[in-house]
Amino acid sequence: MSLTINIVIIEEYIQTIKHTIVKNSKEEKNFLADLIKSVKKLNTEHLLSKENLKYIVQEFTHNIKKIWYKHLKTVNITKHLKL
């Protein structure tokens, strides 16, 4: 009589790149300055409907993404990386 064992190996995605803004860096200061400008530019005078609010929120979200990608730093993740 023989014993058979099946081991299922599931393929898993391992992230190898991290996007970050270094704390207390020039990039962080510029990111925050641009973010503050973006908030101040929001036109909230015409919030008369849910559609207007939705549009403003979408515009703000888009601006945040643009600002983030403008200032981020890409870091390659290795097994020796200290986070």
C-alpha positions in Angstrom: 0.0 0.0 0.0 1.4 3.4 -1.0 0.6 6.8 0.4 0.0 9.7 -2.0 -0.1 13.4 -1.0 -1.2 16.1 -3.3 0.1 19.6 -2.6 -1.7 22.4 -4.4 0.5 25.4 -5.2 -1.4 28.6 -5.9 0.3 31.2 -8.0 0.3 34.5 -6.1 1.2 38.0 -7.3 3.9 39.6 -5.3 4.3 43.4 -5.5 7.8 44.5 -6.4 7.3 48.2 -6.6 6.0 50.6 -4.0 5.0 54.2 -4.5 5.6 56.6 -1.6 6.3 60.1 -0.6 9.1 60.3 1.9 8.1 61.9 5.2 9.6 65.4 5.8 11.0 65.5 2.3 10.9 68.3 -0.2 8.4 66.1 -2.2 6.1 65.9 0.8 6.1 69.7 1.3 5.4 70.3 -2.4 2.7 67.6 -2.4 0.9 69.2 0.5 1.3 72.7 -1.0 -0.3 71.5 -4.3 -3.0 69.7 -2.4 -3.9 72.8 -0.4 -4.0 74.8 -3.7 -6.3 72.2 -5.2 -8.7 72.4 -2.2 -8.8 76.2 -2.4 -9.6 76.1 -6.1 -12.7 73.9 -5.6 -15.8 75.8 -6.7 -18.4 75.0 -4.0 -20.7 78.0 -4.7 -23.0 76.0 -6.9 -23.7 72.9 -4.8 -27.4 72.9 -5.7 -27.7 69.2 -6.6 -26.2 65.8 -6.0 -24.9 65.9 -9.6 -22.9 69.1 -8.9 -21.5 67.6 -5.7 -20.6 64.4 -7.6 -18.8 66.3 -10.3 -16.8 68.4 -7.7 -15.8 65.2 -5.8 -14.7 63.5 -9.0 -12.7 66.6 -10.1 -11.1 66.7 -6.7 -10.3 63.0 -6.8 -8.7 63.4 -10.2 -6.6 66.3 -9.0 -5.4 64.4 -6.0 -4.2 61.5 -8.2 -2.4 63.9 -10.5 -0.7 65.6 -7.5 0.2 62.2 -6.0 1.8 60.9 -9.2 3.6 64.2 -9.7 5.4 64.0 -6.3 5.7 60.2 -5.6 8.9 58.2 -5.4 9.0 54.7 -6.8 10.8 52.1 -4.7 11.7 48.6 -5.8 10.8 46.1 -3.1 13.4 43.6 -2.4 13.7 41.0 0.4 16.2 43.2 2.1 14.1 46.4 2.0 13.4 48.0 5.4 10.1 49.8 5.5 
